[in-house]
Amino acid sequence: MDLTFTEEQQMLRDTVRGLCAAHSPIGIVREMEDDPIGFPAAFWKQLGDLGVTGLTVPEAYGGGGQSALEAMIVYEELGRALAPSPHFVSAVLAGGVLARAGTEAQKRAWLPKIASGEAIVTPAWLEPRGGYGPAGVRLAASARGSEVRLSGTKRHVLFAQAATRLLVLARTGAEPTDVELCLVDPAAPGVTLTQQYTVASDTQYEVAFRDVAVAADERLGAAGGGWAVWNDVMHEGIVLLAAQAMGGAERALEITVDYARTRQQFDKPLGAFQAIAHYLADAATTVDGGRTLVHEAAWALATGRPVATLAPMAKLFACRTYRDVTAMAQQVHGGIGFTTEYDIQLFFRRAKQLQLSFWDDRYLGELVAAAVLAGRGAAPA
């Protein structure tokens, strides 16, 4: 594994960091907390104009066709800046599902719009007390001729108010993996959106479906084959979330080191105290190790190697590192670290939210354990 980046990859990093600084600085991040839309329009437009939105979308459908290594670089920078955007849900998850399971007509209708940022498609996946596995998908899809009708409730649907379509996971049969993928207009009759409020103050919605009609051309892939597609796309996606976590952890550590250098206590900087120095040294070591693991997972994904174990390992370790580093950072800051005036609490809250989102520690641990104990294994229910 080569850990050096090409000149083009470094240019990509510089470009995204510059975009975040210009169009999503920390003041904008604060403004977007609990906002019904949840991301700055100017920032989203710039990501689309410069091709970042469609970075991983196939070139045949208007995207950049880049690898997971380039996407990892983007997500490290988005994590450093806490930049709010629907890129992950739309370009990575929904775009990945459409590229795998969509018909040619569906791909040509949606992937170019996703790549440009014109359309936002967000998954409606998790349900009340449902869990992260296939058995957690209980929203019913009842066949009526060529249509299906959806009834049930989804939670934690990111950016639903701004979405052009919802990518809904629905149950079609009794087997755990009998799951179908459907595109639903959030403004369709029978769809109700209710904003949820989270520890990260990001933009999530509860979405209720009451006998919502889905036409044949809005159903993706073979009937009952949706979970396998979703599971594959999630394994790729969590590598990028791990990169986002490491970018955030690295930036939080930088902020804390700077504070320890400049904050005086008993006529010397905080960093001169051995206990504080040891905290920072341990954090720096863990962040460096986490970054290497994430880079390995992205490299494996980019070169076609299996990531069934590496991907959950990367998110598990990266999100734990992010949470632990930001918790330590708040302790070094003291009581002010928990006040809204200081930026470090923004990282701490987002670290915990990311740890809980898109497969939490327990589910990730079960995936890793299944691979370690059996070489391969079915995903937990």
C-alpha positions, 0 to 999 in steps of 0.5 A: 500500500502506497501512502503517498498522494499524487499531485492531482490528489493533493490538488483535490484536497486543497480545492475541497479545503478551500471550498469549505473555508470559503463557503462553509466556515464554522460560522455557517456550520453554526447557522445550519444547526437545526435548519430545516434544509440543513446545508448552505446552498452556495456551498452545495452549488460550488461542490457541483460546479467543481465536480466534487458532487459527482466525483464517484458517479460513473463517467458515463452518467456525468460523474467523475468516475474517481476511486475511493481514494479520491472520495476519502480525501474529500471526506477527510476535508469535509470532516475537518470543516464539519461541512454540512452537505447531502453529499453522502446520502445522495451521491454516495448512497443513493448514487451507489444504489442507482448505479448498481440496481437501476435500469438504464433509463433510471440511471440516465434519468437520475445519475447525471442530476445527482452528479451535478447536485441538481437532484438530491436523493436521500435514503429512508432506511431506519425505523422505530426500534428496527435495528440496522440489519435487514430484519429492521426493515418493516415498512410494508410494500403491498403489490397492486398490479404493477404498483406497490403501496407503502405504509409505515414510518422511517426515522433519521432521514437526512435532508428529507425536506430538500430531497428530490426523491427518497430512496425507500427500503421496504419489506416485500416478504417474510424472509429477512432479506426480502427488501425492495428499493423504491424512489418516492417523491417526498411531496407525494400524497400520503407522505408526511415529514416531521423534523427530528432534533439530534445531539449534532443538531443536524437535519433529520426527519421522521417520514410517515408513509400512508398508502403511498403509490410507487409506480413500476418505473420507480422500483429499483432492481429485482424484487426482494433483492434490495438488501444485498445492494444496500449492504454492498453500498453501505460497506463502501460508504462507511469507509468514507464516514470513517475518513470523515471521522478522522478528519474531524478528530485531526482538526479537533486535536489541532484546536486542542494542541493550540489551546494547550500551547497558549492557555496559561495556568500557574504561569506556564502553558497547559501543555507543559503539564505532564498529564495534559501532554500525555493526553495529547500524545495518546490522542496523536498516536490514536489519530495517526493509527486511525488514519492509516486504517482508513487509508488502507480500507480506501486503498483496498476498495479502490483496488478491488480488494474485499472490504467486508472486514476492513470497512466496518473495522475502519468505521468502528475504530475511526468513530471511537477515536473521534469521540474519545479525542473530542471528549479529551479535548473538552476536558483539556479546555475545562468547563468552557469546552462545553459552552456553545461559544467554543468550537470544540463542542461542535466536534464533540457532538458530531463525533457522537452522532457519527458514531451512532449513524449508519451502523453503530459500534455494536452492529459494526462489532458484530460484522467484524466478529462474524468475519474473524470467527467464521472467515465470513458470515451473515450480517446480524439481523 
